[in-house]
Amino acid sequence: MRSTRIAVSAAMLGALALPVLSATTASAAPIATAAPASSCSSLPPLPYEVHTKAVTIRSKATTKSTALGVLYRGHKVTVHKKSGNWLYITDKTTGVKGWVSGTYVYRDVRMCLD
């Protein structure tokens, strides 16, 4: 049963990959490049964003401290300082200030192709 599933999966992947490979070799037309933009490094840093379902804003940099609020996925915050894996933030929407775990909050990344 398991070997049959593996064989079917391999056949499906092979069938899906074949059109992609042939399409890339057939369309070898030159790619037009856009006009060079300003240097990516001169742009301001992107904001921090919550990358989990929810994270609690706390009064101190510990899980045992008082909860001040909750931030949800995609919420943008301003980070003022760091202490270990904790970030002191300001919620851009409500103005609430407090600590959140840095495990769940990341800076958005800008890709520079200079």
N, C-alpha and C positions, 0 to 999 in steps of 0.2 A: 504494500500500500504506500509506504513512504517513498520507495524508489520510483514508483509510478508518479507520485506528486512531484518529485524532483525532476524527472524527465519531462513532464508536462510544463513545469515552470521554466526549464531551460529552453524548451522549444518556443514557448511564448516570448521569452526575452529575446531569443534569436530573431524571431519574426518581427518584433517591434524595432530592433536595432537596424535591421537591413534597410528599410526605407530611409532612415535617418542618415546612415552612412552614404547611401547612393545620392541623396539629395545634397549633401555637403560637397561631394566631389563634382557633381554636375553643375552646380552654380558657383563657378569660380570667377564671377564678375568682380571687378575692382570695387572696393568700398569707398564711398565718398567720405571725406573727413570734414568735420565742422571747423569753423574758425576757432583758433585757440582762445580759450576763456582766460580770465584772470587766474593767477596762481591760487590753487586750493588752500595753500598754507596761509594766505593772507585773509581768508574768511574767518569770521568768529567761530568759536567752538559750538558744536551742537548741544542742545539741552540733554539732561538726563531723563530717562523714561523708565517706567515700571514694566518689567518683563516677566511678570507672573500674574496669577489671577488677582491677588490682592496682597498688600503689604501694610502693616500697621505703623503709624507714626507714633513714636514714644517720647516721653519727657526726658529720658536719659538713655545712654547707649548701652542698654541691657534689656533683655526680654522680660525681666521682672518689674520694670518701671511702668508707670501709668500710661495707658493708651490715650492719645490725643485725637486720633482720626485714622482713616483708612484711605489708601490710594489704590486704584484699580489699574489693570493692564492698559498700557498706552498713555497713562497720565504723565504729564511732563512736570519736572520739578527743577528748582535751582539748588545746587549744592554749594554750601558755604565752607565747610571744612570736613575733614575725615579724622576718625579715631579708630584705628585698627580696621575692622571690616564694617564699621558704622559710618553713616553719612549724616551730617547735620543739614537739613534741607528746609526750603520754604515751598509750600504748595502754591503754585502759580494761580490757582483758581480761588482758593479760600484765604490764602495768606497765613495758614497755620504753619508754625515752625516747630521742628522736632527732629528726632533721630530715626532713621530707618536702616535696616540691614542692607549692606552693600551687595549681598548675595542676589538680591532681587531687583536692584536698580542699576541700570547701565547707561553710559553715555551713548547716544546715537553715533554712528560712524559715517564719516563722509569719505568716499573713495576718490583719491586724487590720481589722475592719470596724466601727470606732467612729464 
